[in-house]
Amino acid sequence: MAGLLYYKEIMHYVIPRSHYHSKASEQYSQQLESVYNEWKKCILQNIEPFKDNYTALWSREMPHTVEKCWPIWSDSKIFDFRYFTNHGGETKCHILPVNNEKSVILSFGIGNDTDSELQLRNASKSPVEFYGADPIHYPNADLFRQIGTFFNFALSGEAGILDAHVLVNGSYVHKDVPVLSLKYFLVEILKIKFFDDIWIDAEGGEFGFLNYFFYGGVLDENDITVCQINFEIHCRNETHYKMTRDFFFRLLEDGRYAAIRLG
């Protein structure tokens, strides 16, 4: 989870427990389960009273509570958590792998800046494979192709045209951009089953695929694992506030992901 940004955008950083359970020792898994349960208790104690106040949850209680409960994770020293701040001042978060296996990172909306990706690559002791998507070709294509594979479109729940707030020539403007279904992109184009991290800035398109990350959602249906997510959510009205509330509480109910940090 990262801080409040322009247009009251907020980024959620979440990490699934299931991946670590599958690769960790029984002792480590038990420790992780204990930390998660303590964290979830802290979260619910602080936000349950505001469950039906969507605006307060969005503007104050969710970011405050995630920040308040963060020491439960940091004090556990259960993983190697790092920050990567790009040239524009936005911070991405990532837990570095504990082994030498290749990491796969998907980044969409690149926003004319790959500093965070470069920092992650330099910090990782294992190889990192990058894939990026952005509807604005220049300079994103040239920048991203220096580190990985670039795709020139936006991503959302369904294909079509999106009125997005995108960075063009140093300024944010409204622009109709081509959108590809995230499901089609993952299943039919990338055909990758395991992602270490997805960095998401879909400029409003994220509301089309929030439910992908639930138990039984599109990712589960297609046997795709996403271990970490940096999620930038662009709430601009009461409907968005409610969808964000529902998303956050559903993640808590599923017990697979945890929002663990403000940037």
Stockholm file with secondary structure:
# STOCKHOLM 1.0

chainA/1-263         MAGLLYYKEIMHYVIPRSHYHSKASEQYSQQLESVYNEWKKCILQNIEPFKDNYTALWSREMPHTVEKCWPIWSDSKIFDFRYFTNHGGETKCHILPVNNEKSVILSFGIGNDTDSELQLRNASKSPVEFYGADPIHYPNADLFRQIGTFFNFALSGEAGILDAHVLVNGSYVHKDVPVLSLKYFLVEILKIKFFDDIWIDAEGGEFGFLNYFFYGGVLDENDITVCQINFEIHCRNETHYKMTRDFFFRLLEDGRYAAIRLG
#=GR chainA/1-263 SS CEEEEGGGEEEEEEEEHHHHHHHSCHHHHHHHHHHHHHHHHHHHHHHGGGTTCHHHIIIIIHHHHHHHHHHHHHTTTCSCEEEEECTTSCEEEEECCSSSCCEEEEEECCTTCCHHHHHHHHHCSSCEEEEEECSCCTTHHHHHTTTEEEECSEEESSSEEEEEEEEETTEEEEEEEEEEEHHHIIIIIICCCEESEEEECCTTGGGGSGGGGSTTSHHHHTTCEECCEEEEEECCSHHHHHHHHHHHHHHHHHTSEEECCCC
#=GC SS_cons         CEEEEGGGEEEEEEEEHHHHHHHSCHHHHHHHHHHHHHHHHHHHHHHGGGTTCHHHIIIIIHHHHHHHHHHHHHTTTCSCEEEEECTTSCEEEEECCSSSCCEEEEEECCTTCCHHHHHHHHHCSSCEEEEEECSCCTTHHHHHTTTEEEECSEEESSSEEEEEEEEETTEEEEEEEEEEEHHHIIIIIICCCEESEEEECCTTGGGGSGGGGSTTSHHHHTTCEECCEEEEEECCSHHHHHHHHHHHHHHHHHTSEEECCCC
//
